[in-house]
Amino acid sequence: MAELRPVRPTNLPVSNDQHDRLRKLATWVILFCAGLYAAFHFGFIIWHAARNSNWLIKEIVQKHYAAIIVLPSAGFAALCLVLFLDIRSRQQMKFKALGFEFEGAAGPIILWIMSFLACAIGIKLLW
């Protein structure tokens, strides 16, 4: 069974306030970029649907919509989940599963991989 346990770093080169502010700023920048990415894709789809053109990109998007639009969106959804959990815990994640132990930067990375794989498998099963 997987166990997530927050661990507070003790040897940071910056103060905890600076670390928290930097982490929150980085998180908001990433979420802003994810929003721009989503807006671009939805705008792309709406623009091409309204024009009803026979553009090559439109055909590629129609044939491979899941790979071009849905999987990157699932990656951003998994990233938003990990960032949300990271901000809420205010401590570093520690992850134990299958005899392995991940802490520091590896905890959120493994959690993101597991979240993304869950989304990708769900997309594959439902598509």
A tleap script that builds the chain and sets N, CA, C and O, in Angstrom:
source leaprc.protein.ff14SB
mol = sequence {
  NMET ALA GLU LEU ARG PRO VAL ARG PRO THR
  ASN LEU PRO VAL SER ASN ASP GLN HIE ASP
  ARG LEU ARG LYS LEU ALA THR TRP VAL ILE
  LEU PHE CYS ALA GLY LEU TYR ALA ALA PHE
  HIE PHE GLY PHE ILE ILE TRP HIE ALA ALA
  ARG ASN SER ASN TRP LEU ILE LYS GLU ILE
  VAL GLN LYS HIE TYR ALA ALA ILE ILE VAL
  LEU PRO SER ALA GLY PHE ALA ALA LEU CYS
  LEU VAL LEU PHE LEU ASP ILE ARG SER ARG
  GLN GLN MET LYS PHE LYS ALA LEU GLY PHE
  GLU PHE GLU GLY ALA ALA GLY PRO ILE ILE
  LEU TRP ILE MET SER PHE LEU ALA CYS ALA
  ILE GLY ILE LYS LEU LEU CTRP
}
set mol.1.N position { 0.841 -1.166 0.000 }
set mol.1.CA position { 0.000 0.000 0.000 }
set mol.1.C position { 0.892 1.237 0.000 }
set mol.1.O position { 1.869 1.304 0.746 }
set mol.2.N position { 0.561 2.197 -0.822 }
set mol.2.CA position { 1.351 3.421 -0.927 }
set mol.2.C position { 1.049 4.343 0.246 }
set mol.2.O position { -0.090 4.444 0.701 }
set mol.3.N position { 2.076 5.002 0.719 }
set mol.3.CA position { 1.923 5.906 1.851 }
set mol.3.C position { 2.567 7.233 1.487 }
set mol.3.O position { 3.736 7.271 1.105 }
set mol.4.N position { 1.822 8.312 1.600 }
set mol.4.CA position { 2.345 9.654 1.389 }
set mol.4.C position { 2.496 10.306 2.746 }
set mol.4.O position { 1.539 10.405 3.513 }
set mol.5.N position { 3.712 10.751 3.036 }
set mol.5.CA position { 3.965 11.377 4.322 }
set mol.5.C position { 4.812 12.616 4.076 }
set mol.5.O position { 5.916 12.499 3.543 }
set mol.6.N position { 4.329 13.807 4.448 }
set mol.6.CA position { 5.102 15.016 4.230 }
set mol.6.C position { 6.322 15.079 5.149 }
set mol.6.O position { 6.274 14.681 6.313 }
set mol.7.N position { 7.409 15.590 4.589 }
set mol.7.CA position { 8.651 15.750 5.348 }
set mol.7.C position { 9.127 17.184 5.138 }
set mol.7.O position { 9.187 17.658 4.004 }
set mol.8.N position { 9.455 17.858 6.196 }
set mol.8.CA position { 9.925 19.242 6.112 }
set mol.8.C position { 11.436 19.248 5.955 }
set mol.8.O position { 12.140 18.668 6.783 }
set mol.9.N position { 11.959 19.897 4.899 }
set mol.9.CA position { 13.414 19.951 4.731 }
set mol.9.C position { 14.060 20.795 5.827 }
set mol.9.O position { 13.500 21.807 6.248 }
set mol.10.N position { 15.231 20.380 6.284 }
set mol.10.CA position { 15.901 21.106 7.357 }
set mol.10.C position { 17.136 21.856 6.886 }
set mol.10.O position { 17.608 22.755 7.581 }
set mol.11.N position { 17.669 21.509 5.725 }
set mol.11.CA position { 18.914 22.137 5.277 }
set mol.11.C position { 18.692 22.992 4.035 }
set mol.11.O position { 19.440 22.883 3.063 }
set mol.12.N position { 17.674 23.839 4.061 }
set mol.12.CA position { 17.418 24.720 2.926 }
set mol.12.C position { 18.373 25.906 2.950 }
set mol.12.O position { 18.651 26.463 4.013 }
set mol.13.N position { 18.879 26.296 1.772 }
set mol.13.CA position { 19.761 27.460 1.736 }
set mol.13.C position { 19.011 28.779 1.907 }
set mol.13.O position { 19.630 29.810 2.171 }
set mol.14.N position { 17.690 28.757 1.759 }
set mol.14.CA position { 16.878 29.965 1.942 }
set mol.14.C position { 15.924 29.727 3.101 }
set mol.14.O position { 15.728 28.595 3.542 }
set mol.15.N position { 15.337 30.808 3.584 }
set mol.15.CA position { 14.405 30.680 4.707 }
set mol.15.C position { 13.121 29.991 4.241 }
set mol.15.O position { 12.849 29.908 3.044 }
set mol.16.N position { 12.347 29.506 5.190 }
set mol.16.CA position { 11.106 28.816 4.864 }
set mol.16.C position { 10.114 29.740 4.176 }
set mol.16.O position { 9.394 29.308 3.276 }
set mol.17.N position { 10.062 31.023 4.589 }
set mol.17.CA position { 9.162 31.971 3.936 }
set mol.17.C position { 9.538 32.166 2.476 }
set mol.17.O position { 8.670 32.164 1.603 }
set mol.18.N position { 10.828 32.335 2.209 }
set mol.18.CA position { 11.280 32.499 0.827 }
set mol.18.C position { 10.997 31.242 0.020 }
set mol.18.O position { 10.580 31.327 -1.135 }
set mol.19.N position { 11.217 30.099 0.605 }
set mol.19.CA position { 10.968 28.836 -0.080 }
set mol.19.C position { 9.486 28.687 -0.412 }
set mol.19.O position { 9.138 28.286 -1.522 }
set mol.20.N position { 8.620 29.003 0.536 }
set mol.20.CA position { 7.178 28.901 0.297 }
set mol.20.C position { 6.722 29.881 -0.776 }
set mol.20.O position { 5.921 29.526 -1.641 }
set mol.21.N position { 7.226 31.116 -0.725 }
set mol.21.CA position { 6.846 32.103 -1.744 }
set mol.21.C position { 7.326 31.684 -3.127 }
set mol.21.O position { 6.590 31.817 -4.105 }
set mol.22.N position { 8.551 31.181 -3.215 }
set mol.22.CA position { 9.083 30.736 -4.504 }
set mol.22.C position { 8.288 29.551 -5.041 }
set mol.22.O position { 7.999 29.487 -6.236 }
set mol.23.N position { 7.938 28.627 -4.178 }
set mol.23.CA position { 7.160 27.463 -4.605 }
set mol.23.C position { 5.774 27.880 -5.079 }
set mol.23.O position { 5.288 27.373 -6.090 }
set mol.24.N position { 5.134 28.794 -4.363 }
set mol.24.CA position { 3.819 29.269 -4.782 }
set mol.24.C position { 3.897 30.029 -6.098 }
set mol.24.O position { 3.031 29.867 -6.958 }
set mol.25.N position { 4.925 30.857 -6.265 }
set mol.25.CA position { 5.088 31.590 -7.514 }
set mol.25.C position { 5.297 30.633 -8.682 }
set mol.25.O position { 4.678 30.792 -9.734 }
set mol.26.N position { 6.156 29.650 -8.504 }
set mol.26.CA position { 6.404 28.672 -9.563 }
set mol.26.C position { 5.135 27.901 -9.897 }
set mol.26.O position { 4.863 27.618 -11.064 }
set mol.27.N position { 4.371 27.567 -8.886 }
set mol.27.CA position { 3.120 26.840 -9.109 }
set mol.27.C position { 2.138 27.683 -9.907 }
set mol.27.O position { 1.507 27.183 -10.838 }
set mol.28.N position { 2.003 28.957 -9.554 }
set mol.28.CA position { 1.076 29.818 -10.291 }
set mol.28.C position { 1.539 30.053 -11.720 }
set mol.28.O position { 0.711 30.147 -12.625 }
set mol.29.N position { 2.830 30.149 -11.937 }
set mol.29.CA position { 3.349 30.303 -13.303 }
set mol.29.C position { 3.016 29.065 -14.128 }
set mol.29.O position { 2.586 29.179 -15.276 }
set mol.30.N position { 3.212 27.893 -13.553 }
set mol.30.CA position { 2.904 26.653 -14.272 }
set mol.30.C position { 1.409 26.541 -14.549 }
set mol.30.O position { 1.012 26.148 -15.646 }
set mol.31.N position { 0.582 26.879 -13.573 }
set mol.31.CA position { -0.866 26.823 -13.784 }
set mol.31.C position { -1.322 27.845 -14.821 }
set mol.31.O position { -2.232 27.570 -15.603 }
set mol.32.N position { -0.700 29.014 -14.833 }
set mol.32.CA position { -1.015 30.020 -15.844 }
set mol.32.C position { -0.657 29.506 -17.235 }
set mol.32.O position { -1.433 29.669 -18.176 }
set mol.33.N position { 0.504 28.890 -17.366 }
set mol.33.CA position { 0.916 28.325 -18.658 }
set mol.33.C position { -0.013 27.187 -19.074 }
set mol.33.O position { -0.315 27.036 -20.258 }
set mol.34.N position { -0.466 26.389 -18.112 }
set mol.34.CA position { -1.418 25.319 -18.417 }
set mol.34.C position { -2.737 25.914 -18.915 }
set mol.34.O position { -3.353 25.375 -19.834 }
set mol.35.N position { -3.164 27.012 -18.315 }
set mol.35.CA position { -4.377 27.681 -18.774 }
set mol.35.C position { -4.230 28.238 -20.181 }
set mol.35.O position { -5.152 28.148 -20.991 }
set mol.36.N position { -3.064 28.816 -20.471 }
set mol.36.CA position { -2.810 29.301 -21.829 }
set mol.36.C position { -2.816 28.149 -22.827 }
set mol.36.O position { -3.354 28.275 -23.927 }
set mol.37.N position { -2.224 27.039 -22.445 }
set mol.37.CA position { -2.188 25.858 -23.298 }
set mol.37.C position { -3.606 25.370 -23.591 }
set mol.37.O position { -3.937 25.082 -24.741 }
set mol.38.N position { -4.436 25.276 -22.565 }
set mol.38.CA position { -5.815 24.826 -22.749 }
set mol.38.C position { -6.600 25.822 -23.603 }
set mol.38.O position { -7.361 25.421 -24.483 }
set mol.39.N position { -6.418 27.113 -23.348 }
set mol.39.CA position { -7.116 28.132 -24.134 }
set mol.39.C position { -6.698 28.071 -25.602 }
set mol.39.O position { -7.533 28.244 -26.490 }
set mol.40.N position { -5.426 27.829 -25.861 }
set mol.40.CA position { -4.958 27.707 -27.241 }
set mol.40.C position { -5.636 26.533 -27.933 }
set mol.40.O position { -6.111 26.664 -29.061 }
set mol.41.N position { -5.683 25.383 -27.261 }
set mol.41.CA position { -6.288 24.207 -27.893 }
set mol.41.C position { -7.785 24.374 -28.106 }
set mol.41.O position { -8.297 24.017 -29.166 }
set mol.42.N position { -8.491 24.908 -27.123 }
set mol.42.CA position { -9.924 25.115 -27.305 }
set mol.42.C position { -10.177 26.168 -28.382 }
set mol.42.O position { -11.096 26.017 -29.188 }
set mol.43.N position { -9.381 27.224 -28.405 }
set mol.43.CA position { -9.493 28.224 -29.465 }
set mol.43.C position { -9.195 27.640 -30.835 }
set mol.43.O position { -9.868 27.965 -31.813 }
set mol.44.N position { -8.195 26.786 -30.906 }
set mol.44.CA position { -7.830 26.112 -32.155 }
set mol.44.C position { -8.996 25.287 -32.681 }
set mol.44.O position { -9.315 25.332 -33.869 }
set mol.45.N position { -9.626 24.536 -31.788 }
set mol.45.CA position { -10.746 23.694 -32.196 }
set mol.45.C position { -11.939 24.538 -32.633 }
set mol.45.O position { -12.552 24.261 -33.664 }
set mol.46.N position { -12.269 25.562 -31.858 }
set mol.46.CA position { -13.413 26.409 -32.192 }
set mol.46.C position { -13.180 27.151 -33.496 }
set mol.46.O position { -14.086 27.258 -34.323 }
set mol.47.N position { -11.973 27.664 -33.685 }
set mol.47.CA position { -11.667 28.413 -34.903 }
set mol.47.C position { -11.791 27.527 -36.136 }
set mol.47.O position { -12.374 27.939 -37.139 }
set mol.48.N position { -11.250 26.319 -36.069 }
set mol.48.CA position { -11.327 25.426 -37.220 }
set mol.48.C position { -12.727 24.871 -37.428 }
set mol.48.O position { -13.120 24.609 -38.565 }
set mol.49.N position { -13.482 24.687 -36.363 }
set mol.49.CA position { -14.862 24.231 -36.513 }
set mol.49.C position { -15.712 25.323 -37.159 }
set mol.49.O position { -16.590 25.022 -37.968 }
set mol.50.N position { -15.465 26.583 -36.815 }
set mol.50.CA position { -16.221 27.694 -37.386 }
set mol.50.C position { -15.866 27.929 -38.856 }
set mol.50.O position { -16.734 28.266 -39.661 }
set mol.51.N position { -14.603 27.753 -39.197 }
set mol.51.CA position { -14.173 27.975 -40.585 }
set mol.51.C position { -14.556 26.818 -41.493 }
set mol.51.O position { -14.785 27.006 -42.688 }
set mol.52.N position { -14.625 25.604 -40.914 }
set mol.52.CA position { -14.939 24.389 -41.662 }
set mol.52.C position { -14.025 24.241 -42.881 }
set mol.52.O position { -14.481 23.896 -43.971 }
set mol.53.N position { -12.761 24.500 -42.688 }
set mol.53.CA position { -11.790 24.410 -43.778 }
set mol.53.C position { -11.273 22.982 -43.904 }
set mol.53.O position { -11.447 22.175 -42.990 }
set mol.54.N position { -10.655 22.675 -44.997 }
set mol.54.CA position { -10.070 21.362 -45.244 }
set mol.54.C position { -8.567 21.402 -45.027 }
set mol.54.O position { -7.801 20.870 -45.831 }
set mol.55.N position { -8.167 22.005 -43.987 }
set mol.55.CA position { -6.758 22.155 -43.673 }
set mol.55.C position { -6.207 20.823 -43.169 }
set mol.55.O position { -6.907 20.080 -42.481 }
set mol.56.N position { -4.966 20.526 -43.506 }
set mol.56.CA position { -4.349 19.254 -43.143 }
set mol.56.C position { -4.316 19.060 -41.623 }
set mol.56.O position { -4.561 17.956 -41.137 }
set mol.57.N position { -4.020 20.114 -40.878 }
set mol.57.CA position { -3.946 20.015 -39.425 }
set mol.57.C position { -5.301 19.597 -38.857 }
set mol.57.O position { -5.361 18.821 -37.903 }
set mol.58.N position { -6.380 20.105 -39.433 }
set mol.58.CA position { -7.714 19.757 -38.952 }
set mol.58.C position { -7.951 18.256 -39.090 }
set mol.58.O position { -8.505 17.628 -38.188 }
set mol.59.N position { -7.537 17.688 -40.206 }
set mol.59.CA position { -7.709 16.248 -40.412 }
set mol.59.C position { -6.872 15.455 -39.407 }
set mol.59.O position { -7.333 14.451 -38.863 }
set mol.60.N position { -5.660 15.901 -39.167 }
set mol.60.CA position { -4.794 15.212 -38.208 }
set mol.60.C position { -5.393 15.282 -36.811 }
set mol.60.O position { -5.383 14.290 -36.082 }
set mol.61.N position { -5.913 16.442 -36.432 }
set mol.61.CA position { -6.522 16.590 -35.104 }
set mol.61.C position { -7.764 15.725 -34.993 }
set mol.61.O position { -7.998 15.115 -33.949 }
set mol.62.N position { -8.566 15.659 -36.049 }
set mol.62.CA position { -9.771 14.833 -35.996 }
set mol.62.C position { -9.431 13.346 -35.871 }
set mol.62.O position { -10.099 12.622 -35.133 }
set mol.63.N position { -8.416 12.892 -36.574 }
set mol.63.CA position { -8.057 11.474 -36.543 }
set mol.63.C position { -7.335 11.082 -35.262 }
set mol.63.O position { -7.515 9.969 -34.767 }
set mol.64.N position { -6.528 11.974 -34.724 }
set mol.64.CA position { -5.697 11.663 -33.558 }
set mol.64.C position { -5.966 12.622 -32.408 }
set mol.64.O position { -5.038 13.088 -31.748 }
set mol.65.N position { -7.240 12.914 -32.172 }
set mol.65.CA position { -7.614 13.889 -31.145 }
set mol.65.C position { -7.117 13.474 -29.758 }
set mol.65.O position { -6.639 14.308 -28.990 }
set mol.66.N position { -7.232 12.198 -29.447 }
set mol.66.CA position { -6.833 11.732 -28.115 }
set mol.66.C position { -5.340 11.942 -27.884 }
set mol.66.O position { -4.935 12.328 -26.787 }
set mol.67.N position { -4.526 11.697 -28.892 }
set mol.67.CA position { -3.078 11.834 -28.725 }
set mol.67.C position { -2.630 13.292 -28.753 }
set mol.67.O position { -1.675 13.654 -28.066 }
set mol.68.N position { -3.297 14.126 -29.529 }
set mol.68.CA position { -2.855 15.513 -29.695 }
set mol.68.C position { -3.417 16.440 -28.621 }
set mol.68.O position { -2.713 17.331 -28.146 }
set mol.69.N position { -4.652 16.244 -28.241 }
set mol.69.CA position { -5.313 17.161 -27.310 }
set mol.69.C position { -5.501 16.541 -25.934 }
set mol.69.O position { -5.158 17.163 -24.929 }
set mol.70.N position { -6.035 15.334 -25.868 }
set mol.70.CA position { -6.461 14.763 -24.599 }
set mol.70.C position { -5.286 14.341 -23.721 }
set mol.70.O position { -5.289 14.634 -22.526 }
set mol.71.N position { -4.283 13.663 -24.277 }
set mol.71.CA position { -3.151 13.230 -23.450 }
set mol.71.C position { -2.354 14.396 -22.860 }
set mol.71.O position { -2.019 14.357 -21.676 }
set mol.72.N position { -2.038 15.437 -23.649 }
set mol.72.CA position { -1.370 16.582 -23.003 }
set mol.72.C position { -2.240 17.248 -21.930 }
set mol.72.O position { -1.728 17.718 -20.914 }
set mol.73.N position { -3.551 17.285 -22.162 }
set mol.73.CA position { -4.441 17.838 -21.143 }
set mol.73.C position { -4.447 16.964 -19.888 }
set mol.73.O position { -4.536 17.481 -18.775 }
set mol.74.N position { -4.352 15.651 -20.059 }
set mol.74.CA position { -4.265 14.749 -18.911 }
set mol.74.C position { -2.958 14.972 -18.157 }
set mol.74.O position { -2.926 14.896 -16.929 }
set mol.75.N position { -1.885 15.246 -18.888 }
set mol.75.CA position { -0.609 15.554 -18.240 }
set mol.75.C position { -0.696 16.820 -17.409 }
set mol.75.O position { -0.166 16.877 -16.300 }
set mol.76.N position { -1.364 17.835 -17.942 }
set mol.76.CA position { -1.539 19.065 -17.175 }
set mol.76.C position { -2.470 18.849 -15.991 }
set mol.76.O position { -2.261 19.437 -14.930 }
set mol.77.N position { -3.485 18.022 -16.153 }
set mol.77.CA position { -4.384 17.728 -15.034 }
set mol.77.C position { -3.624 17.019 -13.912 }
set mol.77.O position { -3.814 17.329 -12.736 }
set mol.78.N position { -2.767 16.073 -14.278 }
set mol.78.CA position { -1.955 15.377 -13.276 }
set mol.78.C position { -0.995 16.356 -12.603 }
set mol.78.O position { -0.781 16.283 -11.393 }
set mol.79.N position { -0.418 17.269 -13.379 }
set mol.79.CA position { 0.484 18.275 -12.818 }
set mol.79.C position { -0.259 19.184 -11.848 }
set mol.79.O position { 0.255 19.500 -10.776 }
set mol.80.N position { -1.463 19.604 -12.218 }
set mol.80.CA position { -2.249 20.468 -11.330 }
set mol.80.C position { -2.592 19.743 -10.037 }
set mol.80.O position { -2.579 20.353 -8.968 }
set mol.81.N position { -2.898 18.454 -10.117 }
set mol.81.CA position { -3.170 17.673 -8.917 }
set mol.81.C position { -1.956 17.619 -8.004 }
set mol.81.O position { -2.076 17.838 -6.799 }
set mol.82.N position { -0.798 17.332 -8.560 }
set mol.82.CA position { 0.423 17.250 -7.755 }
set mol.82.C position { 0.772 18.607 -7.155 }
set mol.82.O position { 1.156 18.683 -5.988 }
set mol.83.N position { 0.643 19.682 -7.938 }
set mol.83.CA position { 0.935 21.018 -7.415 }
set mol.83.C position { -0.047 21.409 -6.318 }
set mol.83.O position { 0.341 22.017 -5.320 }
set mol.84.N position { -1.309 21.063 -6.500 }
set mol.84.CA position { -2.305 21.365 -5.474 }
set mol.84.C position { -1.964 20.646 -4.171 }
set mol.84.O position { -2.003 21.247 -3.097 }
set mol.85.N position { -1.630 19.360 -4.267 }
set mol.85.CA position { -1.270 18.607 -3.066 }
set mol.85.C position { 0.013 19.137 -2.436 }
set mol.85.O position { 0.154 19.144 -1.213 }
set mol.86.N position { 0.943 19.578 -3.272 }
set mol.86.CA position { 2.203 20.122 -2.767 }
set mol.86.C position { 1.974 21.425 -2.002 }
set mol.86.O position { 2.573 21.646 -0.950 }
set mol.87.N position { 1.110 22.278 -2.531 }
set mol.87.CA position { 0.822 23.547 -1.845 }
set mol.87.C position { 0.050 23.296 -0.558 }
set mol.87.O position { 0.338 23.911 0.469 }
set mol.88.N position { -0.925 22.402 -0.604 }
set mol.88.CA position { -1.736 22.141 0.580 }
set mol.88.C position { -0.932 21.526 1.717 }
set mol.88.O position { -1.197 21.810 2.886 }
set mol.89.N position { 0.046 20.688 1.389 }
set mol.89.CA position { 0.798 20.032 2.456 }
set mol.89.C position { 1.839 20.971 3.062 }
set mol.89.O position { 2.186 20.829 4.235 }
set mol.90.N position { 2.335 21.916 2.291 }
set mol.90.CA position { 3.370 22.869 2.717 }
set mol.90.C position { 4.636 22.170 3.204 }
set mol.90.O position { 5.460 22.769 3.895 }
set mol.91.N position { 4.778 20.923 2.844 }
set mol.91.CA position { 5.969 20.163 3.181 }
set mol.91.C position { 6.314 19.284 1.997 }
set mol.91.O position { 5.477 19.049 1.126 }
set mol.92.N position { 7.540 18.799 1.965 }
set mol.92.CA position { 7.929 17.916 0.875 }
set mol.92.C position { 7.237 16.575 1.028 }
set mol.92.O position { 6.975 16.113 2.138 }
set mol.93.N position { 6.946 15.956 -0.119 }
set mol.93.CA position { 6.280 14.664 -0.102 }
set mol.93.C position { 7.289 13.540 0.031 }
set mol.93.O position { 8.394 13.598 -0.510 }
set mol.94.N position { 6.884 12.524 0.761 }
set mol.94.CA position { 7.665 11.304 0.881 }
set mol.94.C position { 6.744 10.178 0.454 }
set mol.94.O position { 5.614 10.078 0.933 }
set mol.95.N position { 7.222 9.333 -0.443 }
set mol.95.CA position { 6.359 8.330 -1.060 }
set mol.95.C position { 6.984 6.957 -0.910 }
set mol.95.O position { 8.130 6.740 -1.304 }
set mol.96.N position { 6.217 6.018 -0.333 }
set mol.96.CA position { 6.677 4.638 -0.176 }
set mol.96.C position { 5.720 3.726 -0.924 }
set mol.96.O position { 4.506 3.802 -0.730 }
set mol.97.N position { 6.262 2.861 -1.781 }
set mol.97.CA position { 5.434 1.900 -2.499 }
set mol.97.C position { 6.297 0.757 -2.989 }
set mol.97.O position { 7.410 0.971 -3.468 }
set mol.98.N position { 5.791 -0.447 -2.871 }
set mol.98.CA position { 6.448 -1.646 -3.403 }
set mol.98.C position { 7.895 -1.787 -2.943 }
set mol.98.O position { 8.746 -2.239 -3.708 }
set mol.99.N position { 8.171 -1.414 -1.730 }
set mol.99.CA position { 9.521 -1.554 -1.205 }
set mol.99.C position { 10.459 -0.413 -1.565 }
set mol.99.O position { 11.609 -0.406 -1.126 }
set mol.100.N position { 10.006 0.533 -2.340 }
set mol.100.CA position { 10.816 1.695 -2.699 }
set mol.100.C position { 10.395 2.878 -1.843 }
set mol.100.O position { 9.252 2.965 -1.395 }
set mol.101.N position { 11.331 3.780 -1.628 }
set mol.101.CA position { 11.028 4.992 -0.869 }
set mol.101.C position { 11.562 6.183 -1.645 }
set mol.101.O position { 12.751 6.245 -1.960 }
set mol.102.N position { 10.681 7.128 -1.953 }
set mol.102.CA position { 11.042 8.322 -2.696 }
set mol.102.C position { 10.788 9.533 -1.816 }
set mol.102.O position { 9.724 9.650 -1.207 }
set mol.103.N position { 11.753 10.427 -1.746 }
set mol.103.CA position { 11.564 11.664 -0.993 }
set mol.103.C position { 12.277 12.794 -1.712 }
set mol.103.O position { 13.069 12.563 -2.625 }
set mol.104.N position { 11.992 13.997 -1.300 }
set mol.104.CA position { 12.557 15.152 -1.984 }
set mol.104.C position { 11.803 15.397 -3.278 }
set mol.104.O position { 10.572 15.362 -3.294 }
set mol.105.N position { 12.518 15.643 -4.354 }
set mol.105.CA position { 11.893 15.910 -5.652 }
set mol.105.C position { 11.302 14.655 -6.272 }
set mol.105.O position { 10.420 14.754 -7.125 }
set mol.106.N position { 11.760 13.488 -5.871 }
set mol.106.CA position { 11.267 12.244 -6.467 }
set mol.106.C position { 9.825 11.943 -6.077 }
set mol.106.O position { 9.107 11.317 -6.857 }
set mol.107.N position { 9.380 12.364 -4.907 }
set mol.107.CA position { 8.011 12.107 -4.460 }
set mol.107.C position { 6.968 12.685 -5.401 }
set mol.107.O position { 6.110 11.945 -5.883 }
set mol.108.N position { 7.015 14.006 -5.685 }
set mol.108.CA position { 6.045 14.571 -6.619 }
set mol.108.C position { 6.181 14.007 -8.038 }
set mol.108.O position { 5.184 13.870 -8.745 }
set mol.109.N position { 7.396 13.684 -8.451 }
set mol.109.CA position { 7.581 13.140 -9.801 }
set mol.109.C position { 6.898 11.785 -9.919 }
set mol.109.O position { 6.191 11.535 -10.895 }
set mol.110.N position { 7.097 10.912 -8.945 }
set mol.110.CA position { 6.466 9.594 -8.975 }
set mol.110.C position { 4.949 9.738 -8.875 }
set mol.110.O position { 4.218 9.014 -9.550 }
set mol.111.N position { 4.468 10.660 -8.043 }
set mol.111.CA position { 3.033 10.894 -7.930 }
set mol.111.C position { 2.472 11.400 -9.256 }
set mol.111.O position { 1.382 10.994 -9.658 }
set mol.112.N position { 3.203 12.282 -9.942 }
set mol.112.CA position { 2.755 12.773 -11.251 }
set mol.112.C position { 2.699 11.621 -12.254 }
set mol.112.O position { 1.726 11.501 -12.999 }
set mol.113.N position { 3.721 10.780 -12.283 }
set mol.113.CA position { 3.740 9.650 -13.218 }
set mol.113.C position { 2.548 8.735 -12.962 }
set mol.113.O position { 1.875 8.311 -13.901 }
set mol.114.N position { 2.285 8.431 -11.689 }
set mol.114.CA position { 1.151 7.558 -11.361 }
set mol.114.C position { -0.179 8.215 -11.749 }
set mol.114.O position { -1.073 7.541 -12.259 }
set mol.115.N position { -0.314 9.510 -11.515 }
set mol.115.CA position { -1.549 10.218 -11.876 }
set mol.115.C position { -1.729 10.250 -13.389 }
set mol.115.O position { -2.826 10.016 -13.894 }
set mol.116.N position { -0.649 10.540 -14.107 }
set mol.116.CA position { -0.727 10.605 -15.568 }
set mol.116.C position { -1.048 9.232 -16.150 }
set mol.116.O position { -1.869 9.121 -17.060 }
set mol.117.N position { -0.403 8.181 -15.628 }
set mol.117.CA position { -0.698 6.833 -16.125 }
set mol.117.C position { -2.147 6.444 -15.845 }
set mol.117.O position { -2.783 5.795 -16.676 }
set mol.118.N position { -2.669 6.827 -14.698 }
set mol.118.CA position { -4.076 6.545 -14.399 }
set mol.118.C position { -4.991 7.261 -15.394 }
set mol.118.O position { -5.957 6.677 -15.884 }
set mol.119.N position { -4.688 8.518 -15.689 }
set mol.119.CA position { -5.478 9.261 -16.680 }
set mol.119.C position { -5.354 8.631 -18.066 }
set mol.119.O position { -6.354 8.464 -18.764 }
set mol.120.N position { -4.132 8.281 -18.465 }
set mol.120.CA position { -3.905 7.706 -19.793 }
set mol.120.C position { -4.607 6.360 -19.943 }
set mol.120.O position { -5.188 6.077 -20.990 }
set mol.121.N position { -4.557 5.534 -18.908 }
set mol.121.CA position { -5.242 4.229 -18.967 }
set mol.121.C position { -6.753 4.442 -19.034 }
set mol.121.O position { -7.451 3.749 -19.774 }
set mol.122.N position { -7.248 5.397 -18.263 }
set mol.122.CA position { -8.688 5.711 -18.330 }
set mol.122.C position { -9.105 6.214 -19.696 }
set mol.122.O position { -10.169 5.846 -20.194 }
set mol.123.N position { -8.286 7.045 -20.306 }
set mol.123.CA position { -8.573 7.541 -21.646 }
set mol.123.C position { -8.580 6.391 -22.643 }
set mol.123.O position { -9.468 6.302 -23.491 }
set mol.124.N position { -7.592 5.517 -22.540 }
set mol.124.CA position { -7.506 4.374 -23.455 }
set mol.124.C position { -8.725 3.455 -23.305 }
set mol.124.O position { -9.261 2.968 -24.300 }
set mol.125.N position { -9.159 3.221 -22.066 }
set mol.125.CA position { -10.310 2.348 -21.839 }
set mol.125.C position { -11.619 2.972 -22.317 }
set mol.125.O position { -12.510 2.262 -22.782 }
set mol.126.N position { -11.738 4.286 -22.206 }
set mol.126.CA position { -12.978 4.948 -22.569 }
set mol.126.C position { -13.026 5.479 -23.996 }
set mol.126.O position { -14.109 5.793 -24.489 }
set mol.127.N position { -11.903 5.589 -24.666 }
set mol.127.CA position { -11.883 6.175 -26.005 }
set mol.127.C position { -12.307 5.174 -27.021 }
set mol.127.O position { -12.354 5.484 -28.211 }
savepdb mol mol.pdb
quit
